[in-house]
Amino acid sequence: MFGIGTGELVFIILMVLMLFGSDKVPELARGFAKTMTQIKQATNQIKHEITKSVDETGIVNEVKEAINPNKIKESLGVDEIEKDLKEATNLNPAADVEKEISKVKEDFENLTGPIKRQK
């Protein structure tokens, strides 16, 4: 309890008895218990008020809506990005490269014309 060992607890009890006397200790204990009860009730009331105000303002619903994955996807345009990626992956880059190579070959052949490399 609160990091206090039995020896320390016995010492505290003896000090309280010596300071206040055995006739005042029950009154002090009752006062301490009442104070702790009031503190507990006050904290419970504060918790209740906070939860009540949160429920009334609807903050929880707003937060749930804000972190809705579908709305986040819409705002970021994830569907469009996924569609673009699918289209990009469906392309055949090897065929495109072969087309470009053949174009360059044709252009080179047209430039050199009748001049050919001799072997």
HELIX and SHEET records of a PDB file:
HELIX    1   1 THR A    6  PHE A   20  1                                  15    
HELIX    2   2 VAL A   25  THR A   57  1                                  33    
HELIX    3   3 ILE A   59  ALA A   66  1                                   8    
HELIX    4   4 PRO A   69  LEU A   76  1                                   8    
HELIX    5   5 VAL A   78  ASN A   90  1                                  13    
HELIX    6   6 PRO A   93  THR A  112  1                                  20    
END                                                                             
